[in-house]
Amino acid sequence: MNVKLLDLQAQYLPLRGEIQKVIGQVCDEQALILGPHVEKFEKNLAAYCGTKHAIGVSSGTDALLCTLMAMGVGAGDEVIVPAFTFFATAGCVARLGAKPVFADIEPDTFNLDPLKIEKHITTKTKVIMPVHLFGQCANMEAINEVAAEHKLKVVEDAAQAIGAQRHGKAACAMSNAGCLSFYPTKNLGAFGDGGAICCDDDNLAAICRKMRVHGSGHTYYHEMIGGMFRLAAIQAAVLDVKLKYLSGWHEGRRKNAAIYQGILAGSRVQAPVIAPGNYSVYNQYVVRVKNRDDVKKKLADRGIGSAIYYPLSLHQQPCFAYLGGKAGDFPESELACTEVLALPIYPELPEEQVRYVATSLREIAG
């Protein structure tokens, strides 16, 4: 049996007519950058995320970058980020001349450990940026408590977690701002790159809207130095079609996750641990297993796709060598990098294939 890690066609084909119709409308109208399609999507997205504002931007990376710029992060500032996450979380900090300060993760959820934050706070710390990794919210109550005590801002990197919830509160609605990615592999994927910034702060939203057009908002009078972070109308139109189906897709992922959990229970495979009060949307279904590389190869021999997110802790990335990080600094992050393995989880995945993957993994892992 051949099981793909992800099959984007399986999602697209049932929606092809609806998607092609709105793309045709954008083409006919020739309102290609921002405009009414973006505004409509922003309104619906804000309602979905439970925030007052949603600002469409060009990618999830640019959402992080634009938000930090709008908050005035720059040279000499420090931003605390998890050591185990996608590169953009820390890369955006460094691009602004600020210092990414790494903190270790919880071994069960892979999210930033609130108990490991305070020791990294200095007089230069400006923002804490937790990541809702793999579709599960971080412990935002504890993180916000630390931030409030030290008068710091909090930005949720929710690139993998649109629709995720913690105690009934949605990702992006539990801090000063939340950032989303609409890369095609995300639960809500565009036809290319796209992202959004969600917040309740009127002033921050206004600044971000100007920041995404070189700090001018199309007036040619530049109040600030921004970037070119605009969301294309075609992307917004496609995303607005898909948004209507997103909650159902989440439930499809959760159904597949439940099958995995049942079959893997009692095995040597550590299935994902979902913290109490969390509603995970499983952007990735990531297990922990010993001899990970060997297991991955044996799964491939059986026709099963899998992936490693992530093979190297950020403090060990060559580009961050100047920060002086070394092996042993963040043991939980470093251990995770040797054990994590993502399995197919997309909502259209047939149950027969989910069961085949799970039983194969259980046999291989012993």
MIFIMAR-262709 format. One line per 2 residues: their letters; for each residue x, z, y of C-alpha. Coordinates in nm, 4 decimals. Each point is the difference from the previous one (the first is absolute). Example, Ala and Ser with C-alpha at 12.3 -4.5 7.8 and 13.67 -1.06 7.14 Angstrom:
<nodes>
as = 1.2300 0.7800 -0.4500 | 0.1370 -0.0660 0.3440
</nodes>
This chain:
<nodes>
mn = 0.0000 0.0000 0.0000 | 0.1241 -0.0846 0.3506
vk = -0.0856 0.2567 0.2681 | 0.0975 -0.0723 0.3595
ll = 0.1006 0.2833 0.2293 | -0.2319 -0.1522 0.2614
dl = -0.2305 -0.3028 0.0038 | -0.1059 -0.0938 0.3533
qa = -0.1980 -0.3014 -0.1202 | -0.2340 0.2277 -0.1933
qy = -0.1104 0.1540 0.3284 | -0.0010 -0.3181 0.2042
lp = -0.1956 -0.2397 -0.2203 | -0.3373 0.1853 0.0129
lr = 0.0311 0.0162 0.3811 | 0.1393 -0.3487 0.0537
ge = -0.3134 -0.1466 0.1589 | -0.0523 0.2951 0.2337
iq = 0.3644 0.0088 0.1038 | 0.0306 -0.3736 0.0531
kv = -0.3139 0.0070 0.2156 | 0.1451 0.2514 0.2472
ig = 0.3367 -0.1760 0.0030 | -0.1876 -0.3175 0.0899
qv = -0.1726 0.1807 0.2849 | 0.3337 0.1146 0.1410
cd = 0.1377 -0.3518 -0.0300 | -0.3036 -0.1519 0.1713
eq = 0.0046 0.2548 0.2812 | 0.3800 -0.0178 0.0457
al = 0.0086 0.3631 0.1169 | 0.3037 0.0650 -0.2143
il = 0.1674 0.3099 0.1444 | -0.1955 0.3235 0.0565
gp = -0.3479 -0.0893 0.1314 | -0.3478 0.0635 -0.1459
hv = 0.0925 -0.0047 -0.3696 | 0.2696 0.2613 0.0562
ek = -0.2333 0.2115 0.2131 | -0.2714 -0.0110 -0.2669
fe = 0.2424 0.1015 -0.2722 | 0.1456 0.2791 0.2133
kn = -0.3461 0.1445 0.0576 | -0.0870 -0.0071 -0.3705
la = 0.3406 0.1362 -0.1000 | -0.0258 0.2939 0.2397
ay = -0.3400 0.0851 -0.1462 | 0.1384 -0.0207 -0.3532
cg = 0.2967 0.2247 0.0802 | -0.2017 0.2462 0.2042
tk = 0.1988 -0.0459 0.3192 | -0.1020 -0.0921 0.3520
ha = 0.2472 -0.2858 0.0286 | 0.1618 -0.2591 -0.2268
ig = 0.2612 -0.2311 0.1493 | 0.0860 -0.3057 -0.2073
vs = 0.3691 -0.0886 -0.0122 | 0.2282 -0.2434 -0.1769
sg = 0.1108 0.2165 -0.2957 | 0.0125 0.3520 -0.1329
td = 0.3598 0.0240 0.1154 | -0.0994 -0.1039 0.3514
al = -0.2823 0.2559 -0.0075 | 0.2581 0.2745 -0.0529
lc = 0.2376 -0.1475 0.2566 | -0.2670 -0.0496 0.2651
tl = -0.1374 0.3521 -0.0480 | 0.3409 0.1621 0.0325
ma = 0.0728 -0.2102 0.3093 | -0.3329 0.1031 0.1521
mg = 0.0919 0.3640 -0.0626 | 0.3269 -0.0476 0.1841
vg = 0.2326 0.0397 -0.2984 | 0.3459 -0.1270 0.0855
ag = 0.3722 0.0702 0.0086 | 0.0835 0.3643 -0.0606
de = -0.3326 0.0814 -0.1670 | -0.0479 0.0957 -0.3632
vi = -0.2884 -0.0838 -0.2325 | -0.0452 0.1783 -0.3326
vp = -0.0876 -0.2344 -0.2878 | -0.0049 0.0336 -0.3801
af = 0.3158 -0.1038 -0.1823 | -0.2106 -0.1783 -0.2627
tf = -0.2072 -0.2801 0.1499 | 0.0069 -0.3656 0.1019
fa = 0.2837 -0.0865 0.2373 | -0.2177 -0.0759 0.3049
ta = -0.0891 0.3663 0.0516 | 0.3575 0.0869 0.0903
gc = 0.1065 -0.3456 0.1147 | -0.2428 0.0017 0.2928
va = 0.1447 0.3280 0.1214 | 0.3542 -0.1348 -0.0110
rl = -0.0982 -0.3231 0.1777 | -0.1011 0.2055 0.3025
ga = 0.3383 0.1688 0.0159 | -0.1491 0.3242 -0.1306
kp = 0.1237 0.1875 -0.3064 | -0.1994 0.0011 -0.3245
vf = 0.0283 0.3487 -0.1438 | -0.0742 0.0079 -0.3697
ad = -0.1877 0.2750 -0.1825 | -0.0646 0.0365 -0.3713
ie = -0.3248 -0.0678 -0.1836 | -0.2370 0.1859 -0.2302
pd = 0.0907 -0.0885 -0.3595 | -0.3624 -0.0457 -0.1095
tf = -0.1570 -0.2037 0.2845 | 0.3195 -0.1707 0.1292
nl = -0.1160 0.0883 0.3539 | 0.1902 0.1842 0.2707
dp = 0.0341 0.3687 -0.0911 | -0.1313 0.2108 0.2905
lk = 0.2256 0.2856 -0.1087 | 0.3082 -0.2186 0.0498
ie = -0.0790 -0.1076 0.3575 | 0.0760 0.2987 0.2191
kh = 0.3689 0.0267 -0.0846 | 0.0490 -0.3538 0.1357
it = -0.1647 0.0641 0.3386 | 0.2313 0.0127 0.3010
tk = -0.0441 -0.0130 0.3758 | 0.0209 -0.3793 -0.0322
tk = -0.2874 -0.0337 -0.2481 | -0.2927 -0.1892 0.1492
vi = -0.2177 -0.1205 -0.2895 | -0.0709 0.0807 -0.3630
mp = -0.0958 -0.3130 -0.1956 | -0.1425 0.0749 -0.3459
vh = -0.0802 -0.2867 -0.2358 | -0.3137 -0.0113 -0.2148
lf = 0.1959 -0.1497 -0.2856 | -0.1597 -0.2114 -0.2733
gq = -0.3488 0.0606 0.1457 | -0.0096 0.3816 0.0045
ca = -0.0102 0.2046 0.3206 | 0.2794 0.2420 0.0794
nm = -0.0762 0.3682 0.0626 | -0.1061 -0.0584 0.3587
ea = -0.1304 0.3514 0.0675 | 0.3415 0.1519 -0.0678
in = 0.1864 -0.2792 0.1785 | -0.2225 0.0258 0.3073
ev = 0.0501 0.3760 0.0026 | 0.3784 -0.0417 0.0157
aa = -0.0363 -0.2667 0.2688 | -0.2302 0.2159 0.2127
eh = 0.2360 0.2957 -0.0211 | 0.2852 -0.2133 0.1347
kl = -0.2120 -0.2142 0.2351 | 0.0772 -0.3236 -0.1840
kv = -0.2062 -0.3147 -0.0439 | -0.1034 -0.1220 -0.3444
ve = -0.0319 -0.3647 -0.1042 | -0.1457 -0.0824 -0.3410
da = 0.1663 -0.2909 -0.1749 | -0.3125 -0.1046 -0.1881
aq = 0.1264 -0.3479 -0.0885 | -0.0948 0.0560 -0.3652
ai = -0.3018 0.2207 0.0542 | -0.2895 -0.1584 0.1869
ga = -0.3130 0.1771 -0.1250 | 0.1858 0.2960 -0.1481
qr = -0.1416 0.3399 0.0889 | 0.1010 0.3642 0.0090
hg = -0.2769 0.2592 -0.0017 | -0.2367 -0.2672 0.1296
ka = 0.2240 -0.1149 0.2849 | 0.1252 -0.3570 -0.0101
ac = 0.3585 -0.1135 0.0191 | 0.0870 -0.0821 0.3638
am = -0.2527 0.2569 0.1284 | 0.2081 0.3137 -0.0568
sn = 0.2703 -0.0287 0.2671 | 0.0913 -0.1489 0.3369
ag = -0.0024 -0.3497 -0.1526 | -0.0027 -0.1796 -0.3330
cl = 0.1605 -0.3317 -0.0887 | -0.1272 -0.2541 -0.2530
sf = 0.1492 -0.3031 -0.1719 | -0.1987 -0.3028 -0.1107
yp = 0.2809 -0.1634 -0.1959 | -0.1661 -0.2082 -0.2758
tk = 0.0820 0.2517 -0.2754 | -0.1759 0.2874 0.1770
nl = -0.3506 0.1140 -0.0937 | -0.1214 -0.1857 0.3091
ga = 0.2253 -0.3033 0.0181 | 0.0166 -0.2773 0.2570
fg = 0.1034 -0.3618 -0.0518 | 0.3480 0.0899 0.1210
dg = 0.1208 0.2910 0.2101 | -0.2230 0.2302 0.2006
ga = -0.0374 0.3633 0.0950 | -0.1895 0.2445 0.2173
ic = 0.0353 0.3210 0.1975 | -0.2909 0.2460 -0.0173
cd = -0.0469 0.2953 0.2337 | -0.2477 0.1995 0.2070
dd = 0.2183 0.0252 0.3111 | -0.1288 -0.2373 0.2718
nl = 0.3307 -0.0009 0.1861 | 0.2111 -0.0643 -0.3091
aa = -0.2325 -0.2832 -0.1042 | 0.0237 -0.1595 0.3454
ic = 0.3796 0.0178 -0.0079 | 0.0149 -0.1512 -0.3500
rk = -0.2266 -0.2874 0.1068 | 0.2396 -0.0786 0.2836
mr = 0.3084 0.0604 -0.2134 | -0.1132 -0.2657 -0.2476
vh = 0.0155 -0.2629 0.2780 | 0.3376 0.0796 0.1570
gs = -0.1395 0.2935 0.1919 | -0.2292 -0.2142 0.2134
gh = -0.3279 -0.0584 -0.1797 | 0.0146 -0.3702 0.0991
ty = 0.0150 0.0671 0.3746 | 0.3634 -0.1107 0.0457
yh = 0.0556 0.3282 0.1831 | 0.2072 0.2098 -0.2373
em = -0.0551 0.3729 0.0374 | 0.2278 0.0785 -0.2913
ig = 0.2308 -0.1707 -0.2492 | -0.1965 -0.0724 -0.3128
gm = 0.0226 -0.2634 -0.2701 | -0.1939 -0.2909 -0.1442
fr = -0.2134 0.1844 -0.2517 | -0.3260 -0.1980 0.0179
la = -0.2332 -0.0472 -0.2972 | -0.0977 -0.3612 -0.0677
ai = -0.3720 -0.0775 0.0063 | 0.0076 -0.1654 -0.3439
qa = 0.1432 0.3174 -0.1509 | -0.2658 0.2141 0.1688
av = -0.2793 -0.2298 -0.1184 | 0.1208 0.0144 -0.3612
ld = 0.0481 0.3767 0.0165 | -0.3482 0.0508 0.1409
vk = -0.1483 -0.1847 -0.2972 | 0.2004 0.2069 -0.2453
lk = -0.0705 0.3318 0.1711 | -0.3593 -0.0110 -0.1262
yl = 0.1263 0.0059 -0.3597 | 0.2785 0.2535 0.0414
sg = -0.1832 0.3118 -0.1177 | -0.1050 -0.1791 -0.3188
wh = 0.3574 -0.1119 -0.0604 | 0.1169 0.3582 0.0400
eg = -0.2417 0.1085 -0.2696 | 0.1313 -0.2753 -0.2266
rr = 0.3512 0.1334 0.0410 | -0.1173 0.3556 -0.0617
kn = -0.1807 -0.1080 -0.3171 | 0.3176 -0.1606 -0.1315
aa = 0.1993 0.3099 0.0967 | -0.2413 0.2187 -0.1971
iy = 0.0540 -0.2135 -0.3106 | 0.3753 0.0329 0.0390
qg = -0.0275 0.3760 0.0503 | -0.2036 0.0397 -0.3176
il = 0.2294 -0.2031 -0.2230 | 0.3248 0.1417 0.1417
ag = -0.1141 0.3630 -0.0168 | 0.2274 0.2074 -0.2220
sr = 0.2704 -0.2679 -0.0118 | 0.3538 0.0063 0.1372
vq = -0.1204 -0.2082 0.2931 | -0.0804 0.1981 0.3139
ap = -0.3117 -0.1575 0.1455 | -0.0727 0.0225 0.3743
vi = -0.1000 0.3438 0.1218 | -0.2786 -0.0036 0.2571
ap = -0.0014 0.3078 0.2220 | -0.3228 0.2039 0.0248
gn = -0.2297 -0.1395 0.2676 | 0.1648 -0.3417 -0.0035
ys = -0.1792 -0.3294 -0.0607 | 0.2717 -0.2441 -0.1039
vy = -0.0444 -0.3758 0.0377 | 0.2914 -0.0776 -0.2340
nq = 0.1794 -0.2707 0.1925 | 0.2482 0.0499 -0.2816
yv = -0.0389 0.1861 -0.3289 | 0.3423 0.1602 -0.0301
vr = 0.1049 0.1953 -0.3083 | 0.3199 0.1910 -0.0650
vk = 0.1897 -0.0683 -0.3196 | 0.3465 0.0719 -0.1382
nr = 0.2202 -0.2995 -0.0811 | -0.2080 -0.1919 0.2559
dd = 0.2048 -0.3193 0.0033 | -0.0126 -0.0280 -0.3785
vk = -0.3745 0.0664 0.0006 | -0.0522 -0.2668 0.2660
kk = 0.1878 -0.2551 -0.2076 | -0.1989 0.0798 -0.3144
la = -0.3260 -0.0330 0.1923 | 0.1148 -0.3423 0.1210
dr = 0.0752 -0.0961 -0.3621 | -0.3693 0.0649 -0.0684
gi = -0.1075 -0.2150 0.2942 | -0.0769 0.2915 0.2336
gs = 0.0977 -0.0160 0.3653 | 0.1278 0.3121 0.1759
ai = 0.2056 0.0842 0.3081 | 0.2251 0.2693 0.1426
yy = -0.1077 0.1568 0.3286 | 0.2680 0.1038 0.1030
pl = 0.3435 -0.0317 -0.1656 | 0.2036 0.1754 0.2716
sl = -0.0695 0.2969 0.2239 | 0.0155 -0.0922 0.3676
hq = 0.2880 0.2347 0.0774 | 0.2073 -0.1985 -0.2511
qp = -0.0787 -0.3433 0.1447 | 0.3176 -0.1688 0.1319
cf = -0.1511 -0.0606 0.3434 | -0.0502 0.3759 0.0466
ay = 0.3529 0.0955 -0.1059 | 0.0742 0.0883 0.3623
lg = -0.2345 0.2985 -0.0348 | 0.2358 0.1579 -0.2515
gk = -0.2415 0.0377 -0.2894 | 0.1379 0.0584 -0.3463
ag = -0.1122 0.0410 -0.3581 | -0.1670 0.3353 -0.0551
df = -0.1408 0.0342 0.3523 | -0.3586 -0.0714 -0.1097
pe = -0.0201 0.0694 -0.3731 | -0.3716 -0.0684 -0.0468
se = 0.0231 -0.3363 0.1709 | 0.3117 -0.0941 -0.1937
la = -0.1543 0.0988 -0.3339 | -0.3184 -0.1940 0.0755
ct = 0.2059 -0.3137 0.0590 | 0.1262 0.0173 -0.3594
ev = -0.3406 0.0626 -0.1615 | -0.2793 -0.1773 0.1891
la = -0.1726 -0.3057 -0.1438 | -0.3088 -0.1748 0.1409
lp = -0.2539 -0.1422 -0.2451 | -0.2719 -0.2635 0.0592
iy = -0.2990 0.1624 0.1754 | -0.1778 -0.2714 0.2015
pe = -0.3826 0.0280 -0.0178 | -0.0630 -0.3320 -0.1770
lp = 0.2300 0.0972 -0.2894 | -0.2011 -0.0251 -0.3240
ee = -0.0454 0.3290 -0.1863 | 0.1500 -0.1551 -0.3120
qv = 0.3245 -0.0595 0.1901 | 0.0020 0.3499 0.1503
ry = -0.0285 0.1481 -0.3493 | 0.2703 -0.2328 -0.1322
va = 0.2398 0.1080 0.2753 | -0.0710 0.3694 -0.0526
ts = 0.0299 -0.0038 -0.3796 | 0.3151 -0.2124 0.0194
lr = 0.1599 0.2382 0.2495 | -0.0921 0.3009 -0.2135
ei = 0.1585 -0.1596 -0.3078 | 0.3147 -0.1051 0.1872
ag = 0.0516 0.3330 0.1742 | -0.0409 0.1882 -0.3286
</nodes>
